[in-house]
């Protein structure tokens, strides 16, 4: 199963997705880290710039990555009750 | 309204300066996140799903117009134009930036507000009756006693690292609007045979994973002694409360394990040691604090009769106002529960409008309720129509207090890292579905939590809903029969859970069955449930 690396930016708390060489606000930019995930966390965590680093399970879909858990879908999109704040990564109704 | 003295202000200003330094050092990577996290939490700053969340303390739920305008300013300047009033009479902002926190906290301090002790294992914001000093059914204003507790508990060195968080509520009425039986300590002002005011003390109530009702350990405690008695309770808890298991660390577990009588005995024993230390303030100090809470000068000739010929206005007056102790005055509850909207959310513009209304019509006071509404406590009945018209234009005139669409909801999985399921969408759907018939249903308190921690008070709901995670999917349990009022009971689970649409249908079935079972149209859902039991509702929902 594909896995993505995600966390929250220290300065702003923004949800970030690992995009291969840097971070992105959008899950659509994320790249699967799969077996490299733990090593990536081991490298990035000591930098202390991204909080709550975690690997999450996702499914590939024609529209992009879809996190398996509701929690991560909410993180990827924004609060389902405030679609005006939704990021253009997944449609709100994808939650 | 209490006003900070030089010591209060110095404490808050020093804390802002300290946190400014801590934030700067964190941003420069001079301290690790592991070291910084407890520091930011001590200042009310959580990291939630989408951003940082700041919880601002509103002592006993009371603010003035100046403070409400500051809350609006913070929503506008530092957040996305709104705030969320919580079930602990506080306000939360959902889109905070760490780098802006020091300036934000300095703005808050400029109006005598702060955010510390809104997280962590310490004594949290003291809550109280939102109708304090105004309700006709009140013995005395509970807020001076709550304020003294606030001062005592603020940065109390012995109680900054308790086994678990600690919540205290104070009421001055036998009509319990502060849910005192569901707090770690609940205090009720009472009078002895001589007419002297004292405090009835309850300990060991709470919701969350292991809901329990508090036990009375003192029927009458002289107000002159209550601070040392509180100290004794906290000392017994601090010494014997479990630190080995977070789920068994609240005082309710200790009281339950020891038994209320033994717990009370230990408190009395400890009190005998504490009382001679001179912790209790002299009567003059309590009088000094109480003087801050003198009610506004009221118009003794305020007319009682008003024109109720506008049916929408008359309905709002009937539903959202409450008897005031002074003739010609009333207490107004402003509902933050327009059906379909997010319970407890208010925009910055709405906050400014409410501040203006408080200043103009309500003795410059606003109260936050644990049901996530706002109260204007001292309004001349003759001013009600003008006030109502402003509320209508601001989308704040929903007439649904304590009715089916006046639903308590925690932020749930839309915002909260602890949540297992979304709670706001459930509240929204139910409110929209039930609003058309809520006048017929009468008092019906629905409460929704997105996890077992129970910030949505589901165990105290006439109808409670608890969101859980079931194999990665949101699932909702249905509970019936709870109350957080003077007739407090804990709601019980009815049966297997439902998905998002299923829980809404299940609640509708419960209500349909209630309508066929109630003894008369005036019998509340809760009373019908208590009379007939769970079985008829189980049959209606599960067949």
Contacts between the chains, C-beta under 8 A, distances in Angstrom:
chain1	res1	chain2	res2	distance
A	8	B	47	5.9
A	8	B	51	7.7
A	10	B	26	7.5
A	10	B	27	7.2
A	10	B	33	7.4
A	10	B	98	6.6
A	11	B	27	6.7
A	11	B	97	6.6
A	11	B	98	5.7
A	11	B	99	4.9
A	12	B	51	6.8
A	12	B	52	7.8
A	12	B	97	4.7
A	12	B	98	7.0
A	12	B	99	7.3
A	13	B	47	5.8
A	13	B	48	7.6
A	13	B	50	7.2
A	13	B	51	3.8
A	13	B	52	4.1
A	13	B	96	6.8
A	13	B	97	6.8
A	13	B	98	6.8
A	14	B	50	7.8
A	14	B	51	6.7
A	15	B	49	7.4
A	15	B	50	5.9
A	48	B	29	5.3
A	48	B	32	5.9
A	48	B	33	5.8
A	49	B	29	7.7
A	51	B	33	5.7
A	51	B	47	6.0
A	52	B	47	6.6
A	68	B	472	6.4
A	69	B	472	5.5
A	70	B	413	6.4
A	70	B	421	7.5
A	70	B	422	7.6
A	70	B	472	7.3
A	70	B	473	7.0
A	70	B	474	5.7
A	71	B	49	7.2
A	71	B	413	6.1
A	71	B	419	7.9
A	74	B	49	6.1
A	74	B	413	5.8
A	74	B	414	6.3
A	74	B	422	7.5
A	75	B	49	5.1
A	75	B	50	6.8
A	78	B	50	6.2
A	79	B	50	6.9
A	79	B	94	7.9
A	79	B	414	4.0
A	79	B	415	6.0
A	79	B	424	8.0
A	80	B	414	5.7
A	80	B	422	6.4
A	80	B	425	6.3
A	81	B	342	5.7
A	81	B	414	5.2
A	81	B	422	7.7
A	81	B	424	4.7
A	81	B	425	6.0
A	81	B	428	7.0
A	82	B	342	7.9
A	82	B	414	7.7
A	85	B	80	6.7
